[in-house]
């Protein structure tokens, strides 16, 4: 037990993760409406759930072999969907919830994030070959047949206890799996999504799997014009002055105006011209005809001083 992969704030083995299990996703009736829409009469039952461990939930399908057999032998996809919703229990694996009712904010619905993501792979040409292929990835804890028998679902532990990060991990996993040719059902990005029970007599399970961590983001390559390069002083000065003029930053504070003028004085006539342009952003700017060079007492333009 000491070597088993453990997750969550309580550092539990993955198989002991609590799963909220609901008896049905919908109930048989007119149009097989979702339970949430069948009025106040069902509100009492909609909040009722059974807590099983994840290991127990994955074994629950053995008690519904007949129902799952009927679903797998049904060719029509819509009919398979109806049978799943009306005959099979379903559980929430990624998080523990207070209720499964719709129209409730996730902040008010989720009690605990289970640090698990369930990934669906639908309509595979060879499910057994795909299972063996995916099992080569060290972060899969479990891989088994979907209810239809035509696809797989996999369970991956992730390195977060915050349900708000679920989608980030899902997107990272989806990209990584797409790189090796596997498309993940986008609906799995919902951490409150229900998973129907299923049967796989030969599932893959690795109790010492790795916990999936977000990959380091590659540094974004900057466009050519923004890449660091050696810029001549006069070109750099022109860039800064042009940006200052675009933003029309008023140089109204006398001390700041004086400091900038003294700094630019080392550039001679180029600095004097730049200082004129910066100073012109102030409404107090008044160039004098005789301002051909910096005043002797300090290297700044002659300009009406800003009152201190």
Phi and psi in degrees as GROMACS dihedral restraints (atoms count N, CA, C in turn):
[ dihedral_restraints ]
;  ai    aj    ak    al  type     phi  dphi    fc
    3     4     5     6     1   -64.9    20    10
    4     5     6     7     1   -25.5    20    10
    6     7     8     9     1   -93.0    20    10
    7     8     9    10     1    -1.1    20    10
    9    10    11    12     1   -69.9    20    10
   10    11    12    13     1   146.4    20    10
   12    13    14    15     1   -66.0    20    10
   13    14    15    16     1   130.0    20    10
   15    16    17    18     1  -122.6    20    10
   16    17    18    19     1   146.1    20    10
   18    19    20    21     1  -136.3    20    10
   19    20    21    22     1   170.0    20    10
   21    22    23    24     1    79.9    20    10
   22    23    24    25     1   167.4    20    10
   24    25    26    27     1   -64.1    20    10
   25    26    27    28     1   -23.0    20    10
   27    28    29    30     1   -96.0    20    10
   28    29    30    31     1     6.7    20    10
   30    31    32    33     1    49.3    20    10
   31    32    33    34     1    61.0    20    10
   33    34    35    36     1  -102.5    20    10
   34    35    36    37     1   152.6    20    10
   36    37    38    39     1   -61.1    20    10
   37    38    39    40     1   145.6    20    10
   39    40    41    42     1   -57.4    20    10
   40    41    42    43     1   -40.0    20    10
   42    43    44    45     1   -63.7    20    10
   43    44    45    46     1   -17.0    20    10
   45    46    47    48     1   -94.8    20    10
   46    47    48    49     1     6.2    20    10
   48    49    50    51     1   -60.3    20    10
   49    50    51    52     1   132.5    20    10
   51    52    53    54     1   -73.4    20    10
   52    53    54    55     1   131.5    20    10
   54    55    56    57     1  -119.4    20    10
   55    56    57    58     1   127.3    20    10
   57    58    59    60     1   -81.9    20    10
   58    59    60    61     1   116.1    20    10
   60    61    62    63     1  -111.5    20    10
   61    62    63    64     1   131.1    20    10
   63    64    65    66     1  -111.9    20    10
   64    65    66    67     1   141.7    20    10
   66    67    68    69     1   -61.1    20    10
   67    68    69    70     1   -39.2    20    10
   69    70    71    72     1  -146.5    20    10
   70    71    72    73     1   152.6    20    10
   72    73    74    75     1   -82.9    20    10
   73    74    75    76     1   -34.2    20    10
   75    76    77    78     1  -139.4    20    10
   76    77    78    79     1   171.1    20    10
   78    79    80    81     1  -117.8    20    10
   79    80    81    82     1   147.5    20    10
   81    82    83    84     1   -60.4    20    10
   82    83    84    85     1   140.8    20    10
   84    85    86    87     1   163.6    20    10
   85    86    87    88     1  -166.1    20    10
   87    88    89    90     1   -58.9    20    10
   88    89    90    91     1   119.5    20    10
   90    91    92    93     1    61.9    20    10
   91    92    93    94     1     8.4    20    10
   93    94    95    96     1    48.0    20    10
   94    95    96    97     1    51.1    20    10
   96    97    98    99     1   -63.1    20    10
   97    98    99   100     1   146.5    20    10
   99   100   101   102     1   -56.8    20    10
  100   101   102   103     1   146.4    20    10
  102   103   104   105     1   -54.9    20    10
  103   104   105   106     1   -37.3    20    10
  105   106   107   108     1   -61.1    20    10
  106   107   108   109     1   -21.1    20    10
  108   109   110   111     1  -101.4    20    10
  109   110   111   112     1     5.3    20    10
  111   112   113   114     1   -95.7    20    10
  112   113   114   115     1    22.5    20    10
  114   115   116   117     1    89.8    20    10
  115   116   117   118     1   177.7    20    10
  117   118   119   120     1   -64.8    20    10
  118   119   120   121     1   -23.0    20    10
  120   121   122   123     1   -60.5    20    10
  121   122   123   124     1   -24.5    20    10
  123   124   125   126     1   -98.2    20    10
  124   125   126   127     1   -10.0    20    10
  126   127   128   129     1   -53.3    20    10
  127   128   129   130     1   -35.5    20    10
  129   130   131   132     1   -62.2    20    10
  130   131   132   133     1   -43.3    20    10
  132   133   134   135     1   -81.6    20    10
  133   134   135   136     1   -26.4    20    10
  135   136   137   138     1   -63.3    20    10
  136   137   138   139     1   -28.0    20    10
  138   139   140   141     1   -89.5    20    10
  139   140   141   142     1    -7.2    20    10
  141   142   143   144     1   -82.7    20    10
  142   143   144   145     1   132.2    20    10
  144   145   146   147     1  -148.7    20    10
  145   146   147   148     1   164.7    20    10
  147   148   149   150     1  -117.1    20    10
  148   149   150   151     1   136.7    20    10
  150   151   152   153     1   -97.8    20    10
  151   152   153   154     1   118.8    20    10
  153   154   155   156     1  -117.8    20    10
  154   155   156   157     1   159.5    20    10
  156   157   158   159     1   -75.1    20    10
  157   158   159   160     1   160.6    20    10
  159   160   161   162     1   -60.5    20    10
  160   161   162   163     1   -39.9    20    10
  162   163   164   165     1   -61.2    20    10
  163   164   165   166     1   -41.1    20    10
  165   166   167   168     1   -66.9    20    10
  166   167   168   169     1   -40.9    20    10
  168   169   170   171     1   -61.8    20    10
  169   170   171   172     1   -41.2    20    10
  171   172   173   174     1   -68.7    20    10
  172   173   174   175     1   -22.4    20    10
  174   175   176   177     1   -89.0    20    10
  175   176   177   178     1   -11.9    20    10
  177   178   179   180     1   -62.4    20    10
  178   179   180   181     1   -27.5    20    10
  180   181   182   183     1   -61.3    20    10
  181   182   183   184     1   -25.0    20    10
  183   184   185   186     1   -64.9    20    10
  184   185   186   187     1   -20.2    20    10
  186   187   188   189     1   -85.6    20    10
  187   188   189   190     1    -4.3    20    10
  189   190   191   192     1  -127.3    20    10
  190   191   192   193     1    37.7    20    10
  192   193   194   195     1   -60.9    20    10
  193   194   195   196     1   -41.0    20    10
  195   196   197   198     1   -63.9    20    10
  196   197   198   199     1   -46.9    20    10
  198   199   200   201     1   -63.0    20    10
  199   200   201   202     1   -43.5    20    10
  201   202   203   204     1   -67.6    20    10
  202   203   204   205     1   -35.0    20    10
  204   205   206   207     1   -62.0    20    10
  205   206   207   208     1   -41.9    20    10
  207   208   209   210     1   -62.6    20    10
  208   209   210   211     1   -42.6    20    10
  210   211   212   213     1   -62.8    20    10
  211   212   213   214     1   -43.6    20    10
  213   214   215   216     1   -70.0    20    10
  214   215   216   217     1   -22.4    20    10
  216   217   218   219     1   -92.2    20    10
  217   218   219   220     1    -1.4    20    10
  219   220   221   222     1   -90.7    20    10
  220   221   222   223     1   123.1    20    10
  222   223   224   225     1   -78.3    20    10
  223   224   225   226     1   -35.0    20    10
  225   226   227   228     1   -74.9    20    10
  226   227   228   229     1   123.3    20    10
  228   229   230   231     1   -63.5    20    10
  229   230   231   232     1   -42.1    20    10
  231   232   233   234     1   -64.1    20    10
  232   233   234   235     1   -39.2    20    10
  234   235   236   237     1   -69.0    20    10
  235   236   237   238     1   -38.4    20    10
  237   238   239   240     1   -59.3    20    10
  238   239   240   241     1   -42.8    20    10
  240   241   242   243     1   -62.0    20    10
  241   242   243   244     1   -42.8    20    10
  243   244   245   246     1   -64.2    20    10
  244   245   246   247     1   -42.4    20    10
  246   247   248   249     1   -63.9    20    10
  247   248   249   250     1   -41.5    20    10
  249   250   251   252     1   -57.7    20    10
  250   251   252   253     1   -47.8    20    10
  252   253   254   255     1   -69.9    20    10
  253   254   255   256     1   -25.6    20    10
  255   256   257   258     1  -105.3    20    10
  256   257   258   259     1    -9.3    20    10
  258   259   260   261     1  -123.9    20    10
  259   260   261   262     1   -12.9    20    10
  261   262   263   264     1  -117.8    20    10
  262   263   264   265     1   144.3    20    10
  264   265   266   267     1   -68.0    20    10
  265   266   267   268     1   158.3    20    10
  267   268   269   270     1  -141.0    20    10
  268   269   270   271     1   149.3    20    10
  270   271   272   273     1  -133.6    20    10
  271   272   273   274     1   156.7    20    10
  273   274   275   276     1  -100.5    20    10
  274   275   276   277     1   110.2    20    10
  276   277   278   279     1   -88.6    20    10
  277   278   279   280     1   -39.3    20    10
  279   280   281   282     1   -71.4    20    10
  280   281   282   283     1   -25.9    20    10
  282   283   284   285     1  -152.3    20    10
  283   284   285   286     1   159.8    20    10
  285   286   287   288     1   -94.1    20    10
  286   287   288   289     1   129.1    20    10
  288   289   290   291     1  -119.1    20    10
  289   290   291   292     1   158.5    20    10
  291   292   293   294     1   -79.7    20    10
  292   293   294   295     1   -38.1    20    10
  294   295   296   297     1  -152.7    20    10
  295   296   297   298     1   163.6    20    10
  297   298   299   300     1  -110.0    20    10
  298   299   300   301     1     7.9    20    10
  300   301   302   303     1   -63.1    20    10
  301   302   303   304     1   144.7    20    10
  303   304   305   306     1   -80.4    20    10
  304   305   306   307     1   167.2    20    10
  306   307   308   309     1    78.6    20    10
  307   308   309   310     1    13.6    20    10
  309   310   311   312     1  -115.0    20    10
  310   311   312   313     1   133.8    20    10
  312   313   314   315     1   -60.0    20    10
  313   314   315   316     1   144.9    20    10
  315   316   317   318     1   -61.4    20    10
  316   317   318   319     1   -33.7    20    10
  318   319   320   321     1   -58.6    20    10
  319   320   321   322     1   -31.5    20    10
  321   322   323   324     1   -93.9    20    10
  322   323   324   325     1   -11.8    20    10
  324   325   326   327     1   -97.0    20    10
  325   326   327   328     1   -36.4    20    10
  327   328   329   330     1   -88.1    20    10
  328   329   330   331     1   126.6    20    10
  330   331   332   333     1   -91.9    20    10
  331   332   333   334     1   -37.4    20    10
  333   334   335   336     1  -158.7    20    10
  334   335   336   337     1   134.8    20    10
  336   337   338   339     1   -87.5    20    10
  337   338   339   340     1   132.4    20    10
  339   340   341   342     1   -90.1    20    10
  340   341   342   343     1     4.1    20    10
  342   343   344   345     1    59.1    20    10
  343   344   345   346     1    36.3    20    10
  345   346   347   348     1  -134.1    20    10
  346   347   348   349     1   143.1    20    10
  348   349   350   351     1  -123.0    20    10
  349   350   351   352     1   134.0    20    10
  351   352   353   354     1  -104.2    20    10
  352   353   354   355     1   129.0    20    10
  354   355   356   357     1  -116.3    20    10
  355   356   357   358     1   130.5    20    10
  357   358   359   360     1  -102.5    20    10
  358   359   360   361     1   135.5    20    10
  360   361   362   363     1  -123.4    20    10
  361   362   363   364     1   107.4    20    10
  363   364   365   366     1   -96.9    20    10
  364   365   366   367     1   154.7    20    10
  366   367   368   369     1    49.7    20    10
  367   368   369   370     1    54.8    20    10
  369   370   371   372     1   -83.7    20    10
  370   371   372   373     1   142.0    20    10
  372   373   374   375     1   -68.1    20    10
  373   374   375   376     1   -39.0    20    10
  375   376   377   378     1  -138.8    20    10
  376   377   378   379     1    97.1    20    10
  378   379   380   381     1   -66.9    20    10
  379   380   381   382     1   -35.6    20    10
  381   382   383   384     1   -69.7    20    10
  382   383   384   385     1   -39.7    20    10
  384   385   386   387     1   -65.6    20    10
  385   386   387   388     1   -39.5    20    10
  387   388   389   390     1   -65.9    20    10
  388   389   390   391     1   -37.9    20    10
  390   391   392   393     1   -61.5    20    10
  391   392   393   394     1   -44.9    20    10
  393   394   395   396     1   -65.4    20    10
  394   395   396   397     1   -36.4    20    10
  396   397   398   399     1   -66.7    20    10
  397   398   399   400     1   -49.0    20    10
  399   400   401   402     1   -66.0    20    10
  400   401   402   403     1   -29.7    20    10
  402   403   404   405     1   -65.8    20    10
  403   404   405   406     1   -13.6    20    10
  405   406   407   408     1   -72.7    20    10
  406   407   408   409     1   -16.5    20    10
  408   409   410   411     1   -84.1    20    10
  409   410   411   412     1   126.6    20    10
  411   412   413   414     1   -71.8    20    10
  412   413   414   415     1   -12.0    20    10
  414   415   416   417     1   -92.4    20    10
  415   416   417   418     1    -2.7    20    10
  417   418   419   420     1   -81.9    20    10
  418   419   420   421     1   125.0    20    10
  420   421   422   423     1   -86.7    20    10
  421   422   423   424     1   -37.3    20    10
  423   424   425   426     1  -146.4    20    10
  424   425   426   427     1   140.9    20    10
  426   427   428   429     1  -138.9    20    10
  427   428   429   430     1   125.9    20    10
  429   430   431   432     1  -147.6    20    10
  430   431   432   433     1   170.8    20    10
  432   433   434   435     1   -68.7    20    10
  433   434   435   436     1   142.7    20    10
  435   436   437   438     1   -75.3    20    10
  436   437   438   439     1   173.5    20    10
  438   439   440   441     1   -59.2    20    10
  439   440   441   442     1   -39.1    20    10
  441   442   443   444     1   -69.8    20    10
  442   443   444   445     1   -22.5    20    10
  444   445   446   447     1    80.9    20    10
  445   446   447   448     1    -1.4    20    10
  447   448   449   450     1  -102.3    20    10
  448   449   450   451     1    -2.6    20    10
  450   451   452   453     1  -142.4    20    10
  451   452   453   454     1  -176.1    20    10
  453   454   455   456     1  -129.1    20    10
  454   455   456   457     1   159.0    20    10
  456   457   458   459     1  -132.2    20    10
  457   458   459   460     1   143.9    20    10
  459   460   461   462     1  -126.4    20    10
  460   461   462   463     1   149.6    20    10
  462   463   464   465     1  -116.6    20    10
  463   464   465   466     1   127.6    20    10
  465   466   467   468     1  -124.9    20    10
  466   467   468   469     1   125.5    20    10
  468   469   470   471     1   -77.2    20    10
  469   470   471   472     1   139.9    20    10
  471   472   473   474     1  -123.5    20    10
  472   473   474   475     1   156.0    20    10
  474   475   476   477     1   -88.4    20    10
  475   476   477   478     1    54.2    20    10
  477   478   479   480     1  -153.7    20    10
  478   479   480   481     1   150.6    20    10
  480   481   482   483     1  -111.6    20    10
  481   482   483   484     1    10.7    20    10
  483   484   485   486     1  -106.4    20    10
  484   485   486   487     1   116.0    20    10
  486   487   488   489     1   -62.6    20    10
  487   488   489   490     1   -22.6    20    10
  489   490   491   492     1   -67.9    20    10
  490   491   492   493     1   -17.6    20    10
  492   493   494   495     1   -93.6    20    10
  493   494   495   496     1    -1.7    20    10
  495   496   497   498     1   -54.2    20    10
  496   497   498   499     1   -47.0    20    10
  498   499   500   501     1   -65.7    20    10
  499   500   501   502     1   -36.1    20    10
  501   502   503   504     1   -62.1    20    10
  502   503   504   505     1   -43.5    20    10
  504   505   506   507     1   -67.8    20    10
  505   506   507   508     1   -39.9    20    10
  507   508   509   510     1   -60.2    20    10
  508   509   510   511     1   -45.6    20    10
  510   511   512   513     1   -64.4    20    10
  511   512   513   514     1   -39.1    20    10
  513   514   515   516     1   -65.2    20    10
  514   515   516   517     1   -44.1    20    10
  516   517   518   519     1   -63.5    20    10
  517   518   519   520     1   -41.2    20    10
  519   520   521   522     1   -61.6    20    10
  520   521   522   523     1   -42.3    20    10
  522   523   524   525     1   -64.0    20    10
  523   524   525   526     1   -43.9    20    10
  525   526   527   528     1   -64.1    20    10
  526   527   528   529     1   -39.8    20    10
  528   529   530   531     1   -74.4    20    10
  529   530   531   532     1   -33.0    20    10
  531   532   533   534     1   -63.1    20    10
  532   533   534   535     1   -31.6    20    10
  534   535   536   537     1   -64.4    20    10
  535   536   537   538     1   -23.4    20    10
  537   538   539   540     1  -109.5    20    10
  538   539   540   541     1    14.6    20    10
  540   541   542   543     1    96.0    20    10
  541   542   543   544     1    14.8    20    10
  543   544   545   546     1  -115.7    20    10
  544   545   546   547     1   127.5    20    10
  546   547   548   549     1   -97.8    20    10
  547   548   549   550     1   129.4    20    10
  549   550   551   552     1   -99.1    20    10
  550   551   552   553     1   137.7    20    10
  552   553   554   555     1   -60.8    20    10
  553   554   555   556     1   123.1    20    10
  555   556   557   558     1   -62.7    20    10
  556   557   558   559     1   -23.0    20    10
  558   559   560   561     1   -63.6    20    10
  559   560   561   562     1   -18.1    20    10
  561   562   563   564     1   -70.8    20    10
  562   563   564   565     1    -7.5    20    10
  564   565   566   567     1   -71.8    20    10
  565   566   567   568     1   -12.1    20    10
  567   568   569   570     1   -87.2    20    10
  568   569   570   571     1   112.7    20    10
  570   571   572   573     1   -69.6    20    10
  571   572   573   574     1   -15.9    20    10
  573   574   575   576     1   -96.8    20    10
  574   575   576   577     1     6.9    20    10
  576   577   578   579     1   -64.0    20    10
  577   578   579   580     1   139.5    20    10
  579   580   581   582     1   -84.8    20    10
  580   581   582   583     1   145.0    20    10
  582   583   584   585     1  -116.5    20    10
  583   584   585   586     1   123.4    20    10
  585   586   587   588     1   -74.2    20    10
  586   587   588   589     1   149.4    20    10
  588   589   590   591     1   -65.5    20    10
  589   590   591   592     1   157.3    20    10
  591   592   593   594     1  -150.5    20    10
  592   593   594   595     1   178.9    20    10
  594   595   596   597     1  -130.2    20    10
  595   596   597   598     1   132.9    20    10
  597   598   599   600     1  -144.6    20    10
  598   599   600   601     1   111.5    20    10
  600   601   602   603     1   -72.9    20    10
  601   602   603   604     1   -12.4    20    10
  603   604   605   606     1  -137.3    20    10
  604   605   606   607     1    64.0    20    10
  606   607   608   609     1   -77.1    20    10
  607   608   609   610     1   164.9    20    10
  609   610   611   612     1   -97.9    20    10
  610   611   612   613     1   134.9    20    10
  612   613   614   615     1  -145.8    20    10
  613   614   615   616     1   132.5    20    10
  615   616   617   618     1  -130.5    20    10
  616   617   618   619     1    99.0    20    10
  618   619   620   621     1   -73.9    20    10
  619   620   621   622     1    -2.8    20    10
  621   622   623   624     1  -120.1    20    10
  622   623   624   625     1    33.2    20    10
  624   625   626   627     1   -68.3    20    10
  625   626   627   628     1   163.9    20    10
  627   628   629   630     1   -81.2    20    10
  628   629   630   631     1   151.9    20    10
  630   631   632   633     1   -87.7    20    10
  631   632   633   634     1   127.5    20    10
  633   634   635   636     1   -73.4    20    10
  634   635   636   637     1   131.0    20    10
  636   637   638   639     1  -117.9    20    10
  637   638   639   640     1   149.2    20    10
  639   640   641   642     1   -62.7    20    10
  640   641   642   643     1   133.4    20    10
  642   643   644   645     1   -69.3    20    10
  643   644   645   646     1   154.6    20    10
  645   646   647   648     1   -64.8    20    10
  646   647   648   649     1   133.2    20    10
  648   649   650   651     1   -72.6    20    10
  649   650   651   652     1   130.8    20    10
  651   652   653   654     1   -66.8    20    10
  652   653   654   655     1   143.4    20    10
  654   655   656   657     1   -65.6    20    10
  655   656   657   658     1   130.8    20    10
  657   658   659   660     1   -72.7    20    10
  658   659   660   661     1   129.8    20    10
  660   661   662   663     1   -75.9    20    10
  661   662   663   664     1   126.3    20    10
  663   664   665   666     1   -74.7    20    10
  664   665   666   667     1   147.1    20    10
  666   667   668   669     1   -58.1    20    10
  667   668   669   670     1   157.1    20    10
  669   670   671   672     1   -52.5    20    10
  670   671   672   673     1   -41.4    20    10
  672   673   674   675     1   -70.0    20    10
  673   674   675   676     1   -14.8    20    10
  675   676   677   678     1  -107.1    20    10
  676   677   678   679     1     0.6    20    10
  678   679   680   681     1   -74.9    20    10
  679   680   681   682     1   142.9    20    10
  681   682   683   684     1   -60.5    20    10
  682   683   684   685     1   136.4    20    10
  684   685   686   687     1  -157.4    20    10
  685   686   687   688     1   163.4    20    10
  687   688   689   690     1   -74.9    20    10
  688   689   690   691     1   120.7    20    10
  690   691   692   693     1  -115.7    20    10
  691   692   693   694     1   128.0    20    10
  693   694   695   696     1   -57.3    20    10
  694   695   696   697     1   151.0    20    10
  696   697   698   699     1   -57.8    20    10
  697   698   699   700     1   -42.8    20    10
  699   700   701   702     1   -67.1    20    10
  700   701   702   703     1   -35.2    20    10
  702   703   704   705     1   -69.7    20    10
  703   704   705   706     1   -41.1    20    10
  705   706   707   708     1   -62.5    20    10
  706   707   708   709     1   -42.3    20    10
  708   709   710   711     1   -61.3    20    10
  709   710   711   712     1   -42.5    20    10
  711   712   713   714     1   -63.1    20    10
  712   713   714   715     1   -37.8    20    10
  714   715   716   717     1   -61.6    20    10
  715   716   717   718     1   -47.2    20    10
  717   718   719   720     1   -67.0    20    10
  718   719   720   721     1   -43.3    20    10
  720   721   722   723     1   -65.9    20    10
  721   722   723   724     1   -41.9    20    10
  723   724   725   726     1   -61.9    20    10
  724   725   726   727     1   -41.4    20    10
  726   727   728   729     1   -65.6    20    10
  727   728   729   730     1   -39.2    20    10
  729   730   731   732     1   -60.3    20    10
  730   731   732   733     1   -44.4    20    10
  732   733   734   735     1   -66.1    20    10
  733   734   735   736     1   -37.3    20    10
  735   736   737   738     1   -63.0    20    10
  736   737   738   739     1   -40.6    20    10
  738   739   740   741     1   -82.5    20    10
  739   740   741   742     1   -12.3    20    10
  741   742   743   744     1    51.7    20    10
  742   743   744   745     1    55.4    20    10
  744   745   746   747     1   -80.6    20    10
  745   746   747   748     1   117.2    20    10
  747   748   749   750     1   -74.2    20    10
  748   749   750   751     1   125.4    20    10
  750   751   752   753     1   -95.9    20    10
  751   752   753   754     1    74.9    20    10
  753   754   755   756     1   -95.4    20    10
  754   755   756   757     1   -23.0    20    10
  756   757   758   759     1   -77.0    20    10
  757   758   759   760     1   125.0    20    10
  759   760   761   762     1   -61.1    20    10
  760   761   762   763     1   -45.2    20    10
  762   763   764   765     1   -63.9    20    10
  763   764   765   766     1   -41.6    20    10
  765   766   767   768     1   -65.7    20    10
  766   767   768   769     1   -42.8    20    10
  768   769   770   771     1   -60.3    20    10
  769   770   771   772     1   -42.9    20    10
  771   772   773   774     1   -67.0    20    10
  772   773   774   775     1   -42.4    20    10
  774   775   776   777     1   -62.1    20    10
  775   776   777   778     1   -43.9    20    10
  777   778   779   780     1   -65.1    20    10
  778   779   780   781     1   -40.2    20    10
  780   781   782   783     1   -62.4    20    10
  781   782   783   784     1   -41.5    20    10
  783   784   785   786     1   -66.1    20    10
  784   785   786   787     1   -37.1    20    10
  786   787   788   789     1   -67.2    20    10
  787   788   789   790     1   -38.4    20    10
  789   790   791   792     1   -77.4    20    10
  790   791   792   793     1   -15.9    20    10
  792   793   794   795     1   -63.1    20    10
  793   794   795   796     1   -25.2    20    10
  795   796   797   798     1   -69.6    20    10
  796   797   798   799     1   -11.6    20    10
  798   799   800   801     1   -97.9    20    10
  799   800   801   802     1     7.5    20    10
  801   802   803   804     1    65.0    20    10
  802   803   804   805     1  -138.5    20    10
  804   805   806   807     1   -63.9    20    10
  805   806   807   808     1   -31.8    20    10
  807   808   809   810     1   -63.1    20    10
  808   809   810   811     1   -43.3    20    10
  810   811   812   813     1   -67.2    20    10
  811   812   813   814     1   -38.2    20    10
  813   814   815   816     1   -61.6    20    10
  814   815   816   817     1   -43.8    20    10
  816   817   818   819     1   -64.1    20    10
  817   818   819   820     1   -40.4    20    10
  819   820   821   822     1   -65.1    20    10
  820   821   822   823     1   -38.9    20    10
  822   823   824   825     1   -65.8    20    10
  823   824   825   826     1   -37.5    20    10
  825   826   827   828     1   -58.2    20    10
  826   827   828   829     1   -44.9    20    10
  828   829   830   831     1   -66.6    20    10
  829   830   831   832     1   -39.8    20    10
  831   832   833   834     1   -66.4    20    10
  832   833   834   835     1   -42.9    20    10
  834   835   836   837     1   -65.7    20    10
  835   836   837   838     1   -29.7    20    10
  837   838   839   840     1   -66.6    20    10
  838   839   840   841     1   -12.6    20    10
  840   841   842   843     1   -75.8    20    10
  841   842   843   844     1   -10.4    20    10
  843   844   845   846     1   -95.5    20    10
  844   845   846   847     1   140.6    20    10
  846   847   848   849     1   -67.1    20    10
  847   848   849   850     1   -16.9    20    10
  849   850   851   852     1   -87.8    20    10
  850   851   852   853     1     0.0    20    10
  852   853   854   855     1   -70.2    20    10
  853   854   855   856     1   131.2    20    10
  855   856   857   858     1  -145.0    20    10
  856   857   858   859     1    92.4    20    10
  858   859   860   861     1   -66.8    20    10
  859   860   861   862     1   144.1    20    10
  861   862   863   864     1  -107.0    20    10
  862   863   864   865     1   142.5    20    10
  864   865   866   867     1   -56.4    20    10
  865   866   867   868     1   -31.7    20    10
  867   868   869   870     1   -84.9    20    10
  868   869   870   871     1     3.5    20    10
  870   871   872   873     1   -81.2    20    10
  871   872   873   874     1    61.3    20    10
  873   874   875   876     1   -82.6    20    10
  874   875   876   877     1   -21.2    20    10
  876   877   878   879     1  -144.7    20    10
  877   878   879   880     1   172.6    20    10
  879   880   881   882     1   -69.3    20    10
  880   881   882   883     1   142.3    20    10
  882   883   884   885     1   -55.7    20    10
  883   884   885   886     1   144.8    20    10
  885   886   887   888     1   -64.9    20    10
  886   887   888   889     1   -34.8    20    10
  888   889   890   891     1   -69.6    20    10
  889   890   891   892     1   -26.0    20    10
  891   892   893   894     1  -158.6    20    10
  892   893   894   895     1   150.7    20    10
  894   895   896   897     1   -80.3    20    10
  895   896   897   898     1    70.8    20    10
  897   898   899   900     1  -142.9    20    10
  898   899   900   901     1   159.3    20    10
  900   901   902   903     1   -62.7    20    10
  901   902   903   904     1   153.3    20    10
  903   904   905   906     1   -79.8    20    10
  904   905   906   907     1   122.5    20    10
  906   907   908   909     1  -155.8    20    10
  907   908   909   910     1   146.4    20    10
  909   910   911   912     1   -58.7    20    10
  910   911   912   913     1   120.8    20    10
  912   913   914   915     1   -59.8    20    10
  913   914   915   916     1   146.7    20    10
  915   916   917   918     1   -78.8    20    10
  916   917   918   919     1   130.2    20    10
  918   919   920   921     1   -57.2    20    10
  919   920   921   922     1   137.6    20    10
